[in-house]
Amino acid sequence: MRRFRVLACSSSPFPEVQLDRLVNTEGIVCKETLDLNDSYDTALRESNDFREVFEVVRRSVKEFLGAERTGLELYLRDLPLGVGAFHKVGTNIIVVNRALIDQVVQSQVALNEMKSFVYSILLHESLHSRGIYDELRVRRLTYPISREALGEAQPATVLAKKGPWAILNWGLTSRGNQWS
């Protein structure tokens, strides 16, 4: 796999999502604009790239489960649209579906909803990376972690309840807010 540094871009929080890239969460120092001592919801809204969203996920899981998995690497790859992401068992790798991210971007959802979508996908796979392989158990854990970290009305919490593909079915930005 080719490796790239992920650089923040002031015009877009998810710059050039079509490129392959690697994010190593071990020892990451968050940008000054991302204050994780603030609420997780604020940190997610102020995130500028995948690395910062992943840091919000990492910290919310650590607080909720009391355990941490360091050294996870995030890759973007084209996968079938029915696959959001996967954790390769026995490795420190999470692969996110670049084609699905592109489709969510093209659906013109609001930026906060896009970040929430990425949060929910990464949260799910982060739980798998901690050795929780039962799909139903992981789905049942994503909701309380999202609710605790972000609040009941936050789009990531709604996606944890209804499934991340719900974001594609609604076209939220063009038809108003249908989260409730």
N, C-alpha and C positions, 0 to 999 in steps of 0.2 A: 504494500500500500504506500502511496505517496504521502508524505507528511507536510503539513502547512501549519504555520502559526495562525491563530485566529486573532484578527485585529478588529478592534471596535471601530465603527464607522458612525460618525455623528448623524448622517442622514438616514441610516437604517440600523435597527438593532440586530438584524440578521443579514449582514452583507454577503453578497455573492454566494447564496446557498447552493448554487450549482457546483461549487468546487469541493473536492475531497479535502478533508481537514482532520487534524488530530487535536484534541484538547486533553491535556494531562492535568487532572485535578489535584495531584499531589503537590503540596506546597504552593498552591496558587494564592497570590495576594490580590484581593479584589481591588478594583479601581476606586478612586476616591468618591466617585459619584454613586457607588453602590454601598450603602451603609447597612450592613447586616445586623447592626445593633438596633436598628429601626424595625418596624414590623416586617414580616416576611412579604406581605402584600406590597408594601412600599418598595422593598428590595426587588421584587419581581417586576413591578412597574418601571423601576429605574434601571433595570438590567439593559445592557447594551449588546450582548451577544450570547451565544450558546453557553460559553464558559460561565458567565454570570448567572444565567438561569440554572445551570447545573449546580452552582455553588449554593443557590437558594434551596434547591432540592436536597443537596447533601446535608445542609444545616438543619432543615426541617425534619429529615429522617433521623438525624443524630439526636435531635431533641425529643422526638416522639418515641423512638425505639431505645435510646440510650446507648447506641452502638454506632460505629463509624467504619466505613470501608474506604481506605485511602488508595490512591494510585489508579483510579478508574480512568480509562481513556475512552473518548467519544469519537466515533467515526460516522461520517455521512456516506451512504451508498444508495444507489438505486435498488429498490426491492419491489416485490409485488405490492400493489396498493392495499391489499388486505393485511399487510404486516406493517405495524407502526415502527417497531424497533425490536431488537433482540439482544440478549446478553449471551455471549458465548461461554457456556459453562466451563469452569476450570481456568478461565482467563480473567483479565482485568479490562475486557473490551465490551463496550456497548455500541451497537451499530444502529443508527437512526436512519429511517427511510427518507432519503433526499427527495424522491419523487413525490412522496406524500406531503412533505413540508412545502415543496413547490406548489402542489395542488391547493393546499390551505392558503398560501400566499396569493395565488390566482383567484381564490374565492373572495378576496377582498374583505376578509374579516378585519375587525379593528386590531390595532397593534397590541393592545392589552390582551385580547382574546388569542392572538397568535402566540404571545409569550405564555399564556395559560395552557395552550395546547402543548407547547414544547415542555412545559413544566410537568404536565400530567403524563406524557410519554416517558420522560426521563425518570420521574418518580416510580412509575411501574417497573421499568428496567433496573433501576437502582435497588428496588426490593428484591428482584430476582438475583442481582449480583451479591446480595447478602445471604444467599442460600435458601431463599424462599421460592421454591420451584412450582408449587401448586398454583395454577393460574387463578382459580377461584379465591384462594386465600390472598393472593396479591391484589386482586380487584377489590376485595373486601377491606384491605388495609389502606388502599389509596384514598378512599373517601375520608376516613377519620383523620388521616395525616393532613390531607388538603384542608379539611374543615378547621382543624386545630391551628395550622400554620397560617392559613389565608382568610378564613372566615367562610360562613355558609353561602353568602351570595357571590363570592368570587368565581369567575368563570372556570378556573381549574377545579374547584370543588364541584361545580355542576357537571363538568366533564367526567370527574371521578365517579359521579353517581350515574350518569347517563351513558358514559363511554365516550372516548375522544373523537370517534367518527361523527358524533352529533354535531360538531362544529361545521362539518361539510354539508350537512343536511339542511341547515337553517339559513345560511347566507345572512348572518346577523347584521352586518353593517348596512346592507342595502334595504333590509326590511324592518329595521328597528330592533330593539333589544327583546329577544324571545327567551331569555334565560329563566324567567320566572315561571 
